[in-house]
Amino acid sequence: MNYWLFKSEPDEYSLSDLKREPGQTGRWDGIRNYQARNFLRDEVREGDGVLFYHSACKVPAVVGTARIARTAYPDPAQFNPESKYFDPKASSDNPRWFCVDIQWQSEFPRPVPLAEIKQNPQLAEMVLVKQGRLSIQPVTEKEWKLLSKLGGAG
């Protein structure tokens, strides 16, 4: 089992939005960064854990967890000319972008703010601290457990 951190702007799609989806499962789409795409396509597996991170908001923070419910498949938005994620270079024979389905698991009793993460020496090597802009990033089991504990979930 692997662990990941997925970033989302809560005004666009929040952990609460995921919880309201049918079956508490939603498509994680619109990824247009090649490194993040490669993680989705090549490494993210069904059952993997996801730390749900709210970004581009007043207090960016890890707010809860989800799990991967379906592995990578072509992001349908890349084929839709009406979508802001349309990619004219993509084709059904050669898709460029992928998405996964995630399922809500928990909301932390206490969000773990980015400022706190950056100040914690046990999290100094975390991708979030070193390469903060990446929207999908690996998390170690140790980081997962510590963040869950800091959030009041374990």
C-alpha positions as a LaTeX table, in Angstrom:
\begin{tabular}{lrrr}
\hline
Residue & $x$ (\AA) & $y$ (\AA) & $z$ (\AA) \\
\hline
Met1 & 0.00 & 0.00 & 0.00 \\
Asn2 & 1.21 & 3.48 & $-0.90$ \\
Tyr3 & 0.24 & 6.84 & 0.53 \\
Trp4 & $-0.39$ & 10.08 & $-1.32$ \\
Leu5 & $-1.25$ & 13.70 & $-0.72$ \\
Phe6 & $-3.81$ & 15.15 & $-3.15$ \\
Lys7 & $-4.27$ & 18.91 & $-3.25$ \\
Ser8 & $-7.53$ & 20.63 & $-4.04$ \\
Glu9 & $-8.77$ & 24.18 & $-3.72$ \\
Pro10 & $-11.75$ & 23.89 & $-1.37$ \\
Asp11 & $-13.72$ & 26.43 & $-3.44$ \\
Glu12 & $-13.36$ & 24.06 & $-6.42$ \\
Tyr13 & $-13.69$ & 20.67 & $-4.69$ \\
Ser14 & $-13.44$ & 20.11 & $-0.94$ \\
Leu15 & $-13.35$ & 17.07 & 1.31 \\
Ser16 & $-16.98$ & 17.86 & 2.16 \\
Asp17 & $-17.84$ & 17.81 & $-1.56$ \\
Leu18 & $-16.30$ & 14.33 & $-1.83$ \\
Lys19 & $-18.30$ & 13.16 & 1.17 \\
Arg20 & $-21.53$ & 14.30 & $-0.55$ \\
Glu21 & $-20.82$ & 12.35 & $-3.76$ \\
Pro22 & $-22.85$ & 9.17 & $-4.40$ \\
Gly23 & $-21.05$ & 6.42 & $-2.49$ \\
Gln24 & $-18.77$ & 9.15 & $-1.16$ \\
Thr25 & $-16.68$ & 8.51 & $-4.27$ \\
Gly26 & $-15.60$ & 11.07 & $-6.84$ \\
Arg27 & $-13.39$ & 11.40 & $-9.90$ \\
Trp28 & $-10.07$ & 13.16 & $-9.30$ \\
Asp29 & $-9.58$ & 14.81 & $-12.67$ \\
Gly30 & $-8.15$ & 17.91 & $-14.29$ \\
Ile31 & $-4.53$ & 17.05 & $-13.50$ \\
Arg32 & $-2.37$ & 18.83 & $-16.07$ \\
Asn33 & 1.11 & 18.46 & $-14.62$ \\
Tyr34 & 3.23 & 15.69 & $-16.13$ \\
Gln35 & 4.87 & 14.59 & $-12.87$ \\
Ala36 & 1.50 & 14.39 & $-11.10$ \\
Arg37 & 0.02 & 12.60 & $-14.14$ \\
Asn38 & 2.83 & 10.05 & $-14.06$ \\
Phe39 & 2.16 & 9.31 & $-10.39$ \\
Leu40 & $-1.54$ & 8.78 & $-11.19$ \\
Arg41 & $-0.91$ & 6.67 & $-14.26$ \\
Asp42 & 2.06 & 4.61 & $-13.08$ \\
Glu43 & 2.07 & 4.36 & $-9.29$ \\
Val44 & $-1.29$ & 5.08 & $-7.66$ \\
Arg45 & $-3.10$ & 1.81 & $-6.91$ \\
Glu46 & $-6.55$ & 0.83 & $-5.70$ \\
Gly47 & $-6.65$ & 0.87 & $-1.90$ \\
Asp48 & $-3.82$ & 3.39 & $-1.52$ \\
Gly49 & $-4.32$ & 6.02 & 1.16 \\
Val50 & $-4.83$ & 9.70 & 0.31 \\
Leu51 & $-4.28$ & 12.69 & 2.55 \\
Phe52 & $-6.77$ & 15.32 & 1.36 \\
Tyr53 & $-5.13$ & 18.76 & 1.37 \\
His54 & $-6.96$ & 22.05 & 0.96 \\
Ser55 & $-4.75$ & 24.52 & $-0.94$ \\
Ala56 & $-5.05$ & 28.11 & $-2.16$ \\
Cys57 & $-7.18$ & 29.08 & 0.82 \\
Lys58 & $-6.80$ & 31.16 & 3.99 \\
Val59 & $-5.22$ & 28.27 & 5.94 \\
Pro60 & $-3.86$ & 25.53 & 3.67 \\
Ala61 & $-4.05$ & 22.24 & 5.57 \\
Val62 & $-4.40$ & 18.48 & 5.52 \\
Val63 & $-8.06$ & 18.04 & 6.42 \\
Gly64 & $-8.77$ & 14.32 & 6.16 \\
Thr65 & $-8.28$ & 11.06 & 4.31 \\
Ala66 & $-9.60$ & 9.15 & 1.33 \\
Arg67 & $-8.62$ & 5.99 & $-0.47$ \\
Ile68 & $-8.11$ & 5.15 & $-4.12$ \\
Ala69 & $-11.29$ & 3.45 & $-5.31$ \\
Arg70 & $-10.35$ & 3.06 & $-9.01$ \\
Thr71 & $-6.95$ & 3.17 & $-10.67$ \\
Ala72 & $-5.98$ & 5.45 & $-13.52$ \\
Tyr73 & $-8.16$ & 5.80 & $-16.60$ \\
Pro74 & $-8.21$ & 8.47 & $-19.32$ \\
Asp75 & $-9.54$ & 11.79 & $-18.05$ \\
Pro76 & $-12.70$ & 12.37 & $-20.14$ \\
Ala77 & $-12.32$ & 16.16 & $-19.87$ \\
Gln78 & $-9.33$ & 16.08 & $-22.24$ \\
Phe79 & $-11.66$ & 15.03 & $-25.08$ \\
Asn80 & $-14.42$ & 17.60 & $-24.38$ \\
Pro81 & $-13.95$ & 20.88 & $-26.30$ \\
Glu82 & $-16.30$ & 22.58 & $-23.82$ \\
Ser83 & $-14.09$ & 21.68 & $-20.83$ \\
Lys84 & $-11.40$ & 23.95 & $-19.44$ \\
Tyr85 & $-9.28$ & 20.77 & $-19.35$ \\
Phe86 & $-9.68$ & 20.03 & $-23.07$ \\
Asp87 & $-6.46$ & 19.01 & $-24.81$ \\
Pro88 & $-6.59$ & 19.08 & $-28.62$ \\
Lys89 & $-3.47$ & 16.87 & $-28.77$ \\
Ala90 & $-5.15$ & 14.05 & $-26.84$ \\
Ser91 & $-6.98$ & 11.22 & $-28.58$ \\
Ser92 & $-8.80$ & 8.12 & $-27.37$ \\
Asp93 & $-6.01$ & 6.05 & $-28.95$ \\
Asn94 & $-3.35$ & 8.12 & $-27.20$ \\
Pro95 & $-4.73$ & 9.85 & $-24.09$ \\
Arg96 & $-2.38$ & 12.34 & $-22.45$ \\
Trp97 & $-4.14$ & 12.82 & $-19.12$ \\
Phe98 & $-5.46$ & 10.44 & $-16.51$ \\
Cys99 & $-7.70$ & 10.52 & $-13.48$ \\
Val100 & $-8.58$ & 8.20 & $-10.60$ \\
Asp101 & $-11.60$ & 7.76 & $-8.38$ \\
Ile102 & $-11.21$ & 8.42 & $-4.67$ \\
Gln103 & $-13.53$ & 7.56 & $-1.79$ \\
Trp104 & $-13.96$ & 9.62 & 1.36 \\
Gln105 & $-12.66$ & 7.97 & 4.53 \\
Ser106 & $-12.41$ & 10.55 & 7.31 \\
Glu107 & $-12.33$ & 14.19 & 8.24 \\
Phe108 & $-9.69$ & 15.13 & 10.77 \\
Pro109 & $-11.09$ & 16.55 & 14.02 \\
Arg110 & $-8.35$ & 19.16 & 13.66 \\
Pro111 & $-6.93$ & 20.25 & 10.28 \\
Val112 & $-3.12$ & 20.19 & 10.15 \\
Pro113 & $-1.99$ & 23.55 & 8.70 \\
Leu114 & 0.92 & 23.84 & 6.28 \\
Ala115 & 2.70 & 26.21 & 8.69 \\
Glu116 & 2.65 & 23.51 & 11.38 \\
Ile117 & 3.85 & 20.87 & 8.91 \\
Lys118 & 6.79 & 23.08 & 7.89 \\
Gln119 & 7.75 & 23.63 & 11.53 \\
Asn120 & 7.75 & 19.93 & 12.43 \\
Pro121 & 11.27 & 18.48 & 12.09 \\
Gln122 & 9.82 & 14.98 & 11.58 \\
Leu123 & 8.16 & 16.26 & 8.38 \\
Ala124 & 11.16 & 18.23 & 7.03 \\
Glu125 & 11.73 & 15.74 & 4.19 \\
Met126 & 8.09 & 15.64 & 3.12 \\
Val127 & 7.50 & 16.41 & $-0.58$ \\
Leu128 & 4.93 & 19.02 & 0.51 \\
Val129 & 7.72 & 20.93 & 2.28 \\
Lys130 & 10.36 & 20.45 & $-0.44$ \\
Gln131 & 8.25 & 20.65 & $-3.62$ \\
Gly132 & 5.10 & 22.37 & $-2.44$ \\
Arg133 & 3.41 & 23.11 & $-5.76$ \\
Leu134 & 2.99 & 19.49 & $-6.89$ \\
Ser135 & $-0.71$ & 18.58 & $-6.76$ \\
Ile136 & $-0.24$ & 14.83 & $-6.29$ \\
Gln137 & 2.71 & 13.66 & $-4.27$ \\
Pro138 & 3.92 & 10.58 & $-2.44$ \\
Val139 & 3.78 & 10.42 & 1.35 \\
Thr140 & 5.69 & 7.94 & 3.49 \\
Glu141 & 3.88 & 5.68 & 5.95 \\
Lys142 & 5.64 & 7.53 & 8.78 \\
Glu143 & 4.38 & 10.90 & 7.46 \\
Trp144 & 0.86 & 9.46 & 7.03 \\
Lys145 & 0.79 & 8.19 & 10.62 \\
Leu146 & 2.17 & 11.41 & 12.07 \\
Leu147 & $-0.23$ & 13.65 & 10.13 \\
Ser148 & $-3.16$ & 11.43 & 11.10 \\
Lys149 & $-2.10$ & 11.71 & 14.74 \\
Leu150 & $-1.66$ & 15.49 & 14.51 \\
Gly151 & $-5.12$ & 15.71 & 12.94 \\
Gly152 & $-6.60$ & 13.76 & 15.82 \\
Ala153 & $-7.40$ & 10.66 & 13.79 \\
Gly154 & $-4.83$ & 8.26 & 15.15 \\
\hline
\end{tabular}
